[in-house]
């Protein structure tokens, strides 16, 4: 059977799923299709034309290269297809977004046929995805006196590819659809357990929300064909949890506009809203697609006659509706007045959604086109020897005389590119910054690869110090889906220039370490900016931003990112930790005390948490920075003492060296370069030339939170509160309860120790507790399953060297075997200890889950509905999040322990401790 027949067979199979033909990305298949187009008597010619014109992926895919070359033949008259005239061939090339299409267009524009060159120039003037090699060709031609090259460069210098785009409509009519009440996790829009299908956009679109919701959206579209459907998080925040480009893609697929008639299932311009706005990480993804995200504020805190907030019996503010956005409500977005209307009634100011920069994203169909357009305009003006005219909105630059800088302001100022002001910039300034470290994770990596192909990128930017492609999200189960997707991903990323968890050549042992742990290790400068394809990209060195797969691709391709300098909230500590407390309890207490101090307002949301942690190494401090995703912060920065930072960098060097010894470094010796940078940074600190990063003592913060360690008297548990009568308060991460709340009798069905929230110390705590239990009771008997997934192989190796892994083996009923990885997800658990392969495991929920309806006690990060455990018809699954000792004891008892049982169990155990720094951590 030839490859075309195989494709037809696949199409028939997809029909059974209600799917259209999968878009073509392979050169071999498209070459066969072209051969059938050339054969005018071929029975499959008509279908082949449709596939060639409407179903071939653009960018740098192998198929795009074949398509561009065939269109070139048609334009030159070397091939004749009556259905594709030279004019139509130019139109098709104009929709192919760079790479091979730009190469072909430059060939034609700089060729000897003057008529073709002129027509080609008109197409090239609309294109923005040009890279250095493309620009070099134009420059060389211009300097050689080529008039067409001059004409193209003059157009680029004026940014006509942007200025000649249609203006944004003054009024945008929308009809509302309530996607859910309370915070809407990106898991609702793009479920983690469907991660394998994310690169197949049409198939993945079928998992958004529910089939019923999809039918309701279609009904609204039929009823309101002239309006866009706006998805809303009623009484909550839209898009919490992760950037999830696939979530925005799904929203755009169902409610947006088709980006090109010749590229299937790639939509843009989704419109979303939330009572409490849009999660910052998700809003960046909305910007990538030229969409609109609205902070609706349609519910407000009720006040009494004295202006005081009215509270319920639990002390929570009572909300009252300011205006209705019930499903089916027709609203008008006015992009000129920047107001939201219901008919003639003005509802709210929405100017934050229509800043000059966001208006440019909307006009251009997404932020990528603006980034590439600015670069292209700058190049053209420089080549022509002229000043670039002011086309794009000037970046907002905020500089306040006499005001010091927060840590994030210092980092952004050091990494800024192309700023006008010579003064230091403060929060609110829009800046382009260089990116030092980039991470791509494996369930979004295929989409990142697609984005790189679509923007015609072929190699990592030399600006980037290091980049890593993980394998942690597919570590648990090496099933057919993983075997199909992951090797292809690893080869693409390895070829692109990333260090990859799995070796495409099969030389080094696969490393399925949790991505955030690896990124934390390869970040060797606390002044670094890190971009990663996961919301928990929150390093405890430098400042890290979790991002969608597109922003990750842009950082890889250009070495840059654009964003406003965020506001900061300063977190400091006082008092003393109790001897029976673990640092995880401090992390949860920080959130609880912050909410209490500010009357229920989450001052962390959308801001950088500058945590003055001082004395904790990067491994331990990451437990705090990691959780800031659950605090809804944009990012976090650790302020460390000099000696603590040096210790963290020495640990990082050792782990990078292990990666080198495994054979993971590449030809450019990226990993060795990181060790060299770490050595340089250590020398700077030790010599006093450049001490550890400190904010200025006169820096200005949005708020300051002081965490009182003396108030933390017992373990603190994040509870999804699944039965709260107020649906909007379920699954928020804001309900933090003391252990005693549960009275020692809440049944626990399964325990999980793992994810990026734990470090080697947690594994040692587990081993110590099991030895203590055996010493006290003569045996270790589990009354609930305990699943343990160490975050990294390095930790496993260190535990083996220190004797702790042997302890865990002694009490385990299952231990992972890299030579025989699981091929199917576990569906049932026995009451025993499972030693799973390093990676995300249950925390991700895309491969293995707890049994439906279970109550899970876990060290992980997520408690969203359906993430770790799904509901049954009669019982809601719930994932309670706590420290390692609480999880261990809960599985041994089969229930939550009493505070007395807990204290007895941890006596003599070396828990993760923290003492506030007594040094001044400011300049």
N, C-alpha and C positions, 0 to 999 in steps of 0.2 A: 504494500500500500504506500503510495507517494504521500508527501507531506501535506499536499492540498486535500487529498481524500481524508487524511487524519483530521485536518481542520474542519472539514464538513461533518465528520463524525462527531467531533466535539460540539459543533453548533447544534446538532440534533440533541445531544445530551443536555445542553444548556437550555434548549427549548422546554425540556421537561421540568426545568426549575423556573421557568418563566423569564429566562434571560436571553439577551441578544448575543450575537457573536462577540467573542472576546476580542478586543483591539489587538492588532498585529504589531509585534515588536521584533520579530525574527527576520533576518535577511533571506534565509533559504526559502521560507514560505512566500515572501513578497516577490522574490525573483521568479518563482513558479507562477505566481499570479500575473506578473508582467508578461511572461511568455504566453500565457493564455489570452491576454489582452491583444498581443501582437498577432495572434492566430485568429483571423476574423471568422473562421468557421468553427472555432472551438465552442462546444456546447456550454462551457462554463464561463464564456467571455463576459456576459452581462453581469453575472454575480462578481466576477473578478474585478470589473470596473468599479462596482459599488465598494468592494473591499479596499481597493487601491485609493479611491477618492475619499471615502468617508470613514474608514475603519483602520487607519494606520497611525501609530503613535509618532509624534514629532520629536524634535530635539536631537539627541545623539544616539538614539536607539539604532541598532543595526538596520532595521527596516527603514528608518528615516534616511539613512545614507543611500540605500538602494532607490528609494522613491525620488530623492533629490536628483540623483544622476539620471534617472529615466526622464524626469521633467526637463532636465537640461538638454537631453537628446531631442525632445519634442520641440523645444524653443529654437534649437539650432537647425531643425529640419532633418535631423538624422533618423528620427522615428516619426511616424505619422499615426495618430489616433484621432479619428474624426470627432469623438466625444470630448477630447481634451485639446483645445486649440492652444496656441502659444500664449494667448492672453489668459486663458484659464489656467495654464501651467504656471504663469507668474502668480496668479491669485493663490494657487495651492502652495507655492513656495513661500508666499508671504505669511502663511498660517503655520509654518513649521518651526518657528521659534529658535533659530540659531543652529550652530553646529554645521552639519553637512549642507544645509540649505544656504547658509551664509557663504560657505566656501564656493558653492555653485554660483550664487549671485555675484560674488566678487570676480569669479572667472569670467562671467558674462559681461559685467560692467567694465572690466578692465581689458576686455577682448578687442578684436579688430573690427567687429561689426558695429558701426556707429549707431544704427537704428536699435539694435538689440541692447547696446550699452545704455542708450538713453532710457529705454523702457525699464531696464533693470535698475537704473539709478533711482527711478521713481519708486520702485519697490523697496530698495535698500534704505531709502530715506524714512521708511516707516518702521524699520527694525531697530531694536535696542540691544539684543543679546549678542554683542560682539565681544570677543576676548582679545588678549594682547596680540596673538598671531594675526587675527583679522585686521586689527587696527594697524599693525605694522605693514600689512600689504597696502592699505590705503595710504599710509604715510610715504612709503617708498614710491608709489605711483604718483602721488602729488608732487613729491620732490623731483620726480623725473619729468614733470610738466604735463601730466595727464589731466585734461580738463574735466572729465567725468569724476575723477577722484576729488578734484577741487570743489565741484558742485555738491557732491555728497557731503564733504566735510563742512561746507558752508551751511548746509541744511542741519547737520548735526550740531554745529556751534550755536545755531538758533533753537535747538531742541524741538525741531518741527515734528519729530515723532511723537512729541507730547502736546505741543500747542495746537496741532491740527486735529486732535481727538475731539469728539463731540463733548460739549459742556454737560455737566451734571444737571439733571432735571431739577427745576426749582421745587416741585412738589412730588413726593413719592407716596403713593397711596399704599397702605398696608392693611391686611386683615389679620387679626391676632389668633394665635393658637397656643393655649396653655399646655406646655409640654410636661409640666409637673409642678407640684407645690413644694416649696422649700428649695434648698440648693439642688441644682441639677448637675450631677456628675457627668463627666465626659463618657463614663461607662454606659450611660443611658443612650448616648448618641452613637457610640462606637464601642460595643462591649469587648472587654479584654479577652473573653473566651472565643471571640471571632477574629482575633488578631491575624490569623493565618490568611484571611481573605482581603486584608486592607488594600493590597495592590491591585485587586480586581474590583474596581470601584462600583460597578453595577451590582455585583454579588454582595459586596460588603454593605451597600446601601440598604439591602433588605433587612439588616439587623437593627436599623435605627428605631429607637423607642419600642414600638410594638407594631404588628401588622394593622391593628385597629387604628392606631394613631396615623399610620401612613394613609389609610383609607379616608380618615377624617381630613387630612391635609389635602388629598386629591379632591374631596368634595368641596372644600373651601375654594380651591383653585377653579373648579368648574363653576361655582356660584359667583366668583369674583375674578374673572379672567384678566381684568385690567389691573389687578393689585398683586402685591407680593405678600406671601405669608410670612409673618414674623413669629418665630418661636420664642416663648416666654417662660422664665422661671418665676412663678408667682410666689411672692413672699420669700424669695431666695436669690441666690447668685447663680448666674448661668455659667456653666463650663468649669466647675471646680474639679480639682484633682489632677488634671494634666492638660498639656497643650492639645494633644490628640488631633493632629491635622486631619486624621480620618474622620473625626467627629464633625469638624467644619465641612469637610468634603461631603459628608452625608447630608448635612443640613443644606448645603448648596445644591446637591443632587436633587433633593426633594423640593426646594423652594427657590433656588437661585436661577441664574440665566446661563445658557450654554455659551462657553467662552469662544468656541469656533464651530461653525457648521461641519467642519471637516475633522474634528477631534471628538470622539464620543465620550460621554460620561465625565467630562471635565467642565464643571460649572463654577461660576463665581458670583459675587455680590449677594451672599446670604445676609439676612437681617435678623438679629437676635436681640433679646432684651431680658432684663431681670429687675425685680423690685430693688435688689441691692446691687444692681449693675452686673458687669461681666468680670469673671476672674481675670486678673492681669495676664496670666500666661495664655489663656484662651483668647483674650482680646487681640493679642499679637497675631494669633493665627487667623482671626477674622480679618485683620488688616492685610495679611498676605493675600487673601482672596478678594480684596477690594470690597469687603462687606461693611456693614454698619452694626455697631453694638451700642445699645441704649441703656443708660441707668434710669429706670422708670420712676423710682420713688413713689409708686402708686399706693404704698402703705406707709403710714407714718406713726410715730409714737404718740399715743393719746396723752394730752396734758389736762390738768385741772385748771380751775379759775386763777390759780396763782402761777400758772406756767410750769408746775412741777409734773414730771412724768408719772402717769398712773400705772401701777404695777399690779400683777395678779398675786395669788397666794404663794407662788414660788419666788416672788421677787422679780419676775421678768416683766419688761415693759409690755403694756397692752397696745396692740396696733389697731389703727382705724384706717379705713380705705379713703384715700384722697381722690381717686377716680378709678373707674373699672377698665380692666383690659380683658374681660371675659372672652373666651373663644368666640370668634365671629364678629368682634368689635372692629369697625372700620375707623382707622386713624390716618392722619396726614402728617408726614414728616416734611417740614419746610427747610430746605437746605440753605436758604438765604437768611431768613429770620432766625434759623437754628432753634426752632420751637416745634413742639409736638402738639397737634390739634385733634380734637374730636369735633368734626364739623367746623363751626366758627369759634368754638371754645378753646382757648389756649390752656394746655394742661401743664406743660413743664418746659423749662429751658434745657436743651440738649446740645449746647454748644461744645461740650467736651468731646462729643462724637464727631464734630465737624471743625476741628482745628485745621489750619492751612495745610498741614502735612497730611492729615487724614483725608481731606478733600482731594488731594493729589492722588492718594492711593485709590480712592473711589473712581476718579476720572481715568486713571491708567489701568484699572482692572486688577490692581494689586500692588503691593509694596516693592516686589522684585523689579518691576519695570521702572520704578522711580530710582532705585539704587543703581541699576545698570545705565539708566538714562543720564543721571548726573555724571557718572564716570565717563560716558561717551561724549557728553557735551564738553567736559573739561579737556579731554584728549583732543577733540577737534579744534577747540579754540587755541590750545597750546601749539598744535601743529601748524595752524594758520598764522600764529603770532599775533593773536588779537585777544582782547578781554572777552570772556563769555558774558553775553547779556544776561541780566537777571530774569530768569524764567520761572524757576521754582521758588516757592516761598522761602525766604531766608530762615535759617534755623533760629529758633528762639534762644537767645543767650541771656542768662540771668547772672549778674555779678553784683554782689552787695558789698559795698566798701565797709571794711572793718569787721566783717563777719568771717569767722573761721570756717574750716571745711570738715565735714563728716568724713568717715573712712571711705564711703562709696564716692563722695565728691572728689576725694583725692585720687582714687583709682581712675575715675572717668577723665579727670583732667590730665592724668599722665598718659592715658591711652587714646585721647581724642585726636581726630583727624579733621583737618580743614576748618577749624574754628576761626572766626574773625577776631574776636576779642583777645587782647593780650592779657586780660585780667583773668583770675581764677573764676571758673563757672560754678554756680550753685544749683541746687535742686530746681527742676522745672526747665532747665536748659535742654534743648534738643541737640544731641551730638551723635556723630559717627565715631565709633571706637574700634581699635584693632582688637582682635580676639586671639588669645594665646593658646587655649586648649579647647578642643571640640570633641564631643562624644556622640556616637550614634548607637541606639540600641536596636536589638534584633527584630522586635515586632513592628517597629516603625522604619527600620533601615531600608526595607524594600521601597517604601514610599520616598525616603530620602534619595535613594538611587534614582527613582523615577524623576524626582525634582531636579537632580543634577543633570539627568539626560535632557529634561525639558528646557533647562536653561543653558544647555550645550556646553557644560563644564566637563573637562576630561582629566584634570589633575588638581591636587590640593594646592591651595595658595601657599607660596613660600613664606608668607607672613606668619602662618600658624606654627607654633612651637611643637605641637604634638596633637594627634587625633587618634581616637580608639573606637573600634567597632566591636560591640559586646556580643556575647552569646548567652546572656544570663536569663532572658525571658523565655527561652526555649530549652533550658537546661534540664528540666525535670523529665521530659518525655521526648525521646528521639523517634517520633512517629513519622508517618509518610508525609504529613504536611511540612514538618520541620526538615525532613530529608530532601524535600522538593525545593523549599525556599532558601534555607540557610546557606548551603554550599554556594549557590549562585550569588547570594548577597556578599558572602565573605570574599569571593573572587573579585567582584566588582569593587568593593571597598579597598581590598589589598592592592589592586591595580591602580586605584585612584590615589593611593599614598597613605592610607590609614594603617595603624597597627591593628591586627584583627585577632579576635579570640580564637578563631579556628583557622588553621593554616590551609589555604587552598591547595598547597603542594603536599600536604600531609606529613611534613617533617616534624614539627613540634606538637606536643600534646595539647589537645583542646583545653582552653582555659575559659570556663563558663562563669568566672567571677562576676559578682554584681557590679554593674557598670559604674555606679557612683563610688564604690570603693576604689576601683581602678583609677577613675578620674581624680579622686582625692589624692591618690598616691603620685600620679604623674603631674599634678599641679605643684610646682616647686618654687613658686614665688607668690607671696601673699598680696602682691600688687596685680596679679593676673586677672583677666576676664575669661570666664569659661562659659561656653554655650553647649548645652546637651539636650538630646532628644527625649527627655523624660522630666516630669515635674520635680523629681527629687534630685535634679542636678543642683546641689546645694553644698558645695565644698566648704570645708572648714579652713581652707586657705584661699585667699582671693575672694572674688565675688562671682557667683555662678547663677546663670539664668536657665531654667528649664524652658525648652522651646519646641515648637512644632517641627516636623520633618523638613519643611521648606526653609525655615530660618536656619536650621542646622546645615542644610545644603548650601545656603547663601554664605554662611560662615566658612564652610569648607572651601567654597569656590573663590571667595573674595578676601577672606581673612578679616572681614569687618562685620559689624552689626550697627544698627541705628536705633536709638531709643532716647527718651528723656532721662535725665539724671533723676533717679527716684528720691523721694523724701525718705528720711530715716527715723526710726524709733530706737532710742537707746535703752538697752536692758543691762542693769547691774544687779548685784546680789549683796545681801547682808545676812548676818546670822551664821548659824552652824548647822550642818546636816546631821540628823540623827544617825546613830551608829547602825541602825537597822534599815536605813533608807538607801535606795539606789538612785544613781543620777537620772535614770528614766523618770523617776517620780518628780525630780526637779523640773524636767522638761514639761511634763503635764501640768505641774503646779504653776509654771510660768504663764501658761495660757489661762488657767483658772483665775489666778491673781490679777492678771491684766484685765480680764473681763469685769472682775469685781471692782477694781480701781477706777474703771472708766464707765461704770453704770451700764454694762452690757454692750457698749460700743467696742467693736474689734478694731483697735487703732493700728494693729499690724497689717490689716488687709491692704494689699497693693503697695506696701512700703518695704523698705529694707530694714531688717532687724539687725542692729549693730550690737552684738552681744559681747560684753566685756567678760570673757570667760577665763582669760589670763593663764590659769594653771593647768588646763587640760590639754593633752596632746591632740593632734588632729583626728586620730582614730576615735577617741572618746568624745571629743567635741562635736563630731559629725552626728552623734545622736541628737544633739540640739538642732544643728543647722538643717538636718534632714526633716525634722518635724515641722520646720517653719513652712513647709508646703501645706501641712494640715492647718497651720495658723492663718493660711491664706495670704501670707507675705509674698512679696515679689521676689525677694532674695534675702540672704543673710550674710553677715560678715563677722568673723571671730577676731577679737582683739586679744592678742597673746603677749605674754612676757617674752623677752628675747630668748632666754634659755629654753622655754617651752617650744618656741618656734623652731629653734635649732634642733631640738630632739625630734620634732615632727619631720623636719627635712631629712634628718639622718635615717629615720624609719623609711621615708619615701625612697631615698636613694637605694637602700637595701632591697626594697621590693622591685624597683625598676631593674636593678642588677639581676634579680632572679628572672625577670622577663627576658633580659638579654641572654642569660645563660641557657634559657629554654630555646633560644633561637628565634625570638619574636621580633628582633630589630630588623629594619629594612636597609636598603642600599644607602639611604641618606643618613643612616645611623641616628634616627630621631631619638631613640631611647638614650643612647649615649650622650646626645646633646642635652637632654633633660638632666642627666646626672651632672654634667658640666655646669649647667645653670644653677643647680642646687648648691654645688660647691662654691660657686661665685657668691651666691646669696648668703650662705653661711659665713663666708669670709667677711662680707660687708657688715653683717650683724656683729660678729666677734670683734672686729676692729673698731666698731663705733662709727664707721663711715656712713652706714645707713641702717639704723636700728629698725626693729619690727614696726610695721604700720601702726600709726596712732592717729586718732582724730585730733583736731585742735580743741583746746579747752574752751574756746569761745564759739564752737560750732553750734548751729541751730538745729534742733530736732522737732519733728512734729509732736512727739510726746516722749516722756521718759518713764520707764517702768522699773520699779525696784522690787525684786523678788526677795521675800523674807523667808529664808531657809528654816527659821525657827517655827514657822507656821506649818511646815510639812511634817505631820506627825505619823502618817501612815501611807502605805502605797496608794498611788493615784491612778485611777482607771478611766480611760476614754471610752464612753459608752454610747452606742448608736441610738439608745433610747427608742427602740423600735415600736413601742406601744404608746408613745406620747400622744395625747389626744390632739395636740396641735401638730398636724402632719409636717408643717414647715420646720419643726424643730427636731425631726428625726434625721439620723445619719449626717450630723453636722460637724463632728469632732470637737464641738464646743462644750459638750456635757462631760465634765470631768468629776468623777465621784471617788470618795475615799473607800478603801476596801471594806470598812465596817458597814457601809451602806447595804451590802449584800447579806449581812447577817450570818455569814458562814454556811449558807445552805442553798446558794444558787448552783444548780447543776451545770457542770462543764462537760461537754461531749467530746471535745478535742482540744489539744494544745499545739501551738506552733511557735518554735523558736527559730528565727531566721530573718531574712530581708536585710536591707541596708541599714536598719536601725540598730543592729547588734554588731559587736566587735569581738575580738579574741577573748576579752575579759568575760563576756557573757557565756562563752563556751566553757571557760574555766569555772564560772559560777555553777553551771549545770553539772559539771563533773564533781565539784565539791559537794553540792547538795545531794547527789545520788550516793556518794560515799557516806555522808552523814546519816542519810535515811537508813542505809544498810546497817550502820553501826548502832543506830538507835532501835531499829525494829527487826534486825536480823535478815532482812530481805528488802528488795525494791519491787514493789507490786504497783503496777499502774492501774488505776480505775478509769482511765480515759487514754486514748492514744496520744502520744507525744511525737510530733513530726519536727525533726531538727534539720535545718539546711544551713550549714556554715556559709557565710557570704563569699569567702574566697578560698582557693586552694592554698594560698600562702598561710592562711590561718590553720588549715588542716595540717599542713606540714609542720608548722610551729607547735601545734598541739601534740603531734606525734613525737616531736623531739623532746617535749617537756613532760610526756607521759600521760597527758589528759585524754588523748584520743583512745588509748588503750582502755581507760576507764569507761568511756562512752561505748566502746565496742562490747565491753563486758555486759552492759545492761541492755544492749540493743537486740531487736529481733530481726532487723533488716539493715544492711549497709550497702550503699551504692557501689556499683562495679562499672568502672569506665569501659571495661572490655565487653560488657554486656548491658548497655543502657536500656532502661525501660522503653518498650515500644508502644505502650498503651497507658493511659492515665489510670491511676488507682481510684477505684470507686467505693471500696470498703476498707475500713481500718480496724485493726485489732487493738486491744489495750496493751500496747507495748511501745517501745522507743524505735523510731525509724530514723536512720542516719542517711539523709538524702544528699544527692550531689550538690555541690556549691552552686548557687544561683538563686533566683527569686522564689521559685516553688509556689506555695499557697498564696503568698502575698500578691502575686500577679493575677492569679485566678484564671489564666488563659489556658492552662493545661490541666492542673489538678485542683480540686476543690474539696471542701469538707462535705459530708452528707447533707442533703437538703434539710433545713429546719434545725440544724445543729446550733448549739451555743459554743462558740470558739473563743478561747483565751489565747491571745497572740502577741508577739513582740513587734508585729509588722506595722505598717503605716495606714492601711486603708480599712475603713469600716463601712464603706458604701454598700447599699443594698445590692446583693447578688455578686459582689466582688469575690470574697473568700468563700461565702456560703449563700446558697439560694434558699428561698422560702418553699415551704410545702403549702398545701391548700389550707392546713389547719394551724401551722406554726411558722412564725417568722424566723428565718435564720439570723443570727446576730454574731458579730465579731467584736469582742471587747479587747481593748489594747492595753497592755500593761508591761511591767518589767519582767525580766527573765525569771527571777525567783518566784514571782507570783504565778507565772505560767507553769513552772516545774511543779510547784506544790499543788496547783489546781488539778493537774493531770494525775498526780499520785492519789489525791483525795477523791477525785471525780466531782469536785465542787469547789466553790471559792473558799479559801481558808478564813478562819477568824484571825483577828490581829494577833491574838495570843499564839495561835498555831504558826503564824508567819514569823513572829519574832523568834520563836524557839527554833524554827527550821533554818534561819539565816545566822544564828549565833555562831560566831567564829569564822564566818564566810567573808572572803575579801570582795565585798560589793564595789561597784564603781563609785568612787567617792569624788567629792568636789568641795574645794574650799575657795572662797572668793580671794582674788588677788589683793594684797595689801600695797601694791605698787600703783603709782599714778599712771594709768593707761591712756594718757592724753599728752599732747605737746603744749 
